[in-house]
Amino acid sequence: MPRIISDNIVLRPLESRDLENRVAWFNDPQVRQTLVVTEQFEIEKTRRWFERLQSDRSRVEFAIDTPEGITIGVTGLVGIEKEHAVAECYCIIGNRDYWGKKLGTEIHSALIQWAFEVLGLVKIRADIRTNNPAIFRVVEKLGFKIEGTLRQEKVVSGQRIDLNRIGLLRSEFTPTHKRFEIQ
């Protein structure tokens, strides 16, 4: 797994030292307001997941660092289908000190460029909550299109929610970062 260096972020392979932060971020009520997860995360279960991840070729997981080495979140691709050249992306900035700094666009941009150029993917997709205007601004800048609405698709916090299925073709992608280095 490479390190991907962009203008203001470094994506590096997820390590066992990142698991406690990952659990805390996924369980943070404010972070969860933007996610489509229903389970509470537990450290031991996450450690077992991480062990299985080492041989799982259907996903790649990165920690998000600042250039100074501060870990601020996690991102990755899940459901990688090599035969169809598609995957689903996700990103969580769990460190609230870095919210509102427009890093989400850059994180997605670097991850997606790597997915298209290195993994040879043709399409990236995601299901996003319809009540999250910040993610709509991010994905629009990158060229994502809304492909449909999944009505009452999930139950989150006891309520049924709608999701928008979004997709981005390689030919539609507009990187938002200048620096792109793979180590």
C-alpha positions as CSV (number, residue, x, y, z in Angstrom):
1,M,0.0,0.0,0.0
2,P,1.4,3.4,-1.0
3,R,1.5,6.7,0.7
4,I,-0.4,9.4,-1.3
5,I,0.8,12.9,-0.8
6,S,-1.3,15.9,-1.9
7,D,-1.2,19.6,-1.2
8,N,-2.3,19.5,2.5
9,I,-2.8,15.9,3.3
10,V,-1.0,12.5,3.3
11,L,-3.0,9.3,2.9
12,R,-1.1,6.4,4.4
13,P,-2.0,2.8,5.0
14,L,-4.2,2.3,8.0
15,E,-2.2,0.8,10.9
16,S,-3.1,-0.9,14.2
17,R,-2.1,2.3,16.0
18,D,-5.0,4.1,14.2
19,L,-7.8,1.7,15.4
20,E,-8.6,3.5,18.7
21,N,-9.1,6.8,16.9
22,R,-11.2,5.0,14.2
23,V,-13.5,3.6,16.8
24,A,-13.8,6.9,18.6
25,W,-14.6,8.8,15.4
26,F,-17.2,6.3,14.1
27,N,-18.9,6.4,17.5
28,D,-18.8,10.3,17.8
29,P,-22.4,11.5,17.7
30,Q,-21.5,14.6,15.7
31,V,-19.5,12.5,13.1
32,R,-22.3,10.0,12.9
33,Q,-24.8,12.6,11.8
34,T,-23.2,12.5,8.3
35,L,-22.7,8.7,8.2
36,V,-24.8,5.8,7.1
37,V,-23.7,3.4,9.9
38,T,-25.9,2.0,12.6
39,E,-23.6,-0.2,14.7
40,Q,-21.6,1.0,17.6
41,F,-17.9,0.3,17.1
42,E,-15.9,-1.6,19.6
43,I,-12.1,-1.8,19.8
44,E,-11.8,-5.6,20.0
45,K,-14.2,-6.2,17.1
46,T,-12.3,-3.5,15.2
47,R,-8.9,-5.3,15.9
48,R,-10.4,-8.5,14.5
49,W,-11.7,-6.6,11.4
50,F,-8.2,-5.1,10.9
51,E,-6.6,-8.6,11.0
52,R,-9.0,-9.8,8.3
53,L,-8.4,-6.6,6.3
54,Q,-4.8,-7.7,5.6
55,S,-6.0,-10.3,3.2
56,D,-9.2,-8.5,1.9
57,R,-8.6,-7.4,-1.7
58,S,-12.1,-5.8,-2.0
59,R,-11.1,-2.8,0.1
60,V,-8.2,-0.4,0.8
61,E,-8.0,1.7,4.0
62,F,-6.0,4.8,4.6
63,A,-5.4,7.0,7.6
64,I,-5.5,10.8,6.8
65,D,-2.5,12.8,8.1
66,T,-1.5,16.4,7.9
67,P,2.0,17.1,6.5
68,E,3.0,17.5,10.2
69,G,1.9,13.9,10.9
70,I,-1.3,14.7,12.8
71,T,-3.9,11.9,12.1
72,I,-7.2,13.6,11.4
73,G,-9.4,10.8,9.9
74,V,-9.8,7.8,7.7
75,T,-10.7,7.2,4.1
76,G,-10.8,4.3,1.6
77,L,-12.4,2.3,-1.1
78,V,-14.8,-0.5,-0.3
79,G,-16.6,-3.0,-2.5
80,I,-13.8,-3.0,-5.1
81,E,-15.0,-5.0,-8.1
82,K,-12.0,-5.5,-10.3
83,E,-13.9,-7.2,-13.0
84,H,-16.2,-4.1,-13.3
85,A,-13.5,-1.6,-12.4
86,V,-15.8,0.1,-9.8
87,A,-15.6,0.8,-6.0
88,E,-17.3,2.8,-3.3
89,C,-15.4,5.6,-1.5
90,Y,-15.8,7.0,2.0
91,C,-14.1,9.6,4.1
92,I,-14.3,10.6,7.7
93,I,-12.6,13.6,9.2
94,G,-12.9,12.7,12.9
95,N,-10.6,15.3,14.3
96,R,-13.0,18.2,14.8
97,D,-10.1,20.7,14.8
98,Y,-9.9,20.1,11.0
99,W,-13.6,20.5,10.2
100,G,-14.5,23.3,7.9
101,K,-11.0,23.6,6.4
102,K,-12.1,22.2,3.0
103,L,-9.9,19.2,3.3
104,G,-12.7,16.8,2.4
105,T,-12.5,17.8,-1.2
106,E,-8.7,17.3,-1.3
107,I,-8.9,13.9,0.4
108,H,-11.5,12.6,-2.0
109,S,-9.6,14.1,-4.9
110,A,-6.3,12.4,-4.1
111,L,-7.9,9.1,-3.3
112,I,-9.9,9.1,-6.5
113,Q,-7.0,10.1,-8.7
114,W,-5.0,7.1,-7.2
115,A,-8.0,4.8,-7.8
116,F,-8.3,5.8,-11.4
117,E,-4.6,6.0,-12.3
118,V,-3.2,3.1,-10.2
119,L,-6.0,0.7,-9.6
120,G,-7.5,1.3,-13.1
121,L,-11.0,1.9,-11.9
122,V,-13.5,3.4,-14.2
123,K,-16.2,4.5,-11.7
124,I,-16.4,5.5,-8.1
125,R,-19.7,5.5,-6.3
126,A,-21.1,6.4,-2.9
127,D,-24.4,6.6,-1.0
128,I,-24.7,9.8,0.9
129,R,-27.3,11.2,3.2
130,T,-29.6,13.7,1.6
131,N,-29.3,16.0,4.7
132,N,-25.6,16.6,4.3
133,P,-25.0,19.8,2.3
134,A,-21.2,19.8,2.9
135,I,-20.7,16.5,1.1
136,F,-22.8,17.7,-1.8
137,R,-20.4,20.6,-2.3
138,V,-17.4,18.3,-2.1
139,V,-18.6,15.7,-4.6
140,E,-19.9,18.4,-7.0
141,K,-16.5,20.0,-7.2
142,L,-15.0,16.6,-8.2
143,G,-17.6,15.9,-10.9
144,F,-19.9,13.4,-9.2
145,K,-23.4,13.1,-10.5
146,I,-26.5,12.1,-8.5
147,E,-27.7,8.8,-10.1
148,G,-30.8,8.4,-8.0
149,T,-32.5,8.6,-4.7
150,L,-32.8,5.5,-2.5
151,R,-36.0,6.3,-0.7
152,Q,-36.2,5.3,3.0
153,E,-33.1,3.1,2.4
154,K,-31.7,2.8,5.9
155,V,-32.7,3.1,9.5
156,V,-30.3,5.4,11.4
157,S,-31.0,6.4,15.0
158,G,-34.5,4.8,14.7
159,Q,-35.5,6.9,11.7
160,R,-35.7,5.8,8.0
161,I,-33.5,8.0,5.9
162,D,-33.2,8.6,2.1
163,L,-29.8,8.3,0.4
164,N,-28.5,9.7,-2.8
165,R,-26.5,7.3,-4.9
166,I,-23.7,9.3,-6.6
167,G,-21.3,8.2,-9.2
168,L,-18.2,9.6,-10.9
169,L,-16.7,8.3,-14.1
170,R,-13.0,8.6,-14.8
171,S,-13.8,10.8,-17.8
172,E,-15.8,13.2,-15.5
173,F,-13.2,13.6,-12.8
174,T,-11.7,17.0,-12.1
175,P,-8.8,16.9,-9.5
176,T,-8.9,19.7,-7.1
177,H,-5.3,19.3,-5.9
178,K,-2.0,20.3,-7.5
179,R,0.5,18.0,-5.8
180,F,0.0,14.3,-6.4
181,E,2.9,12.0,-5.3
182,I,2.9,8.3,-4.6
183,Q,5.5,6.8,-2.4
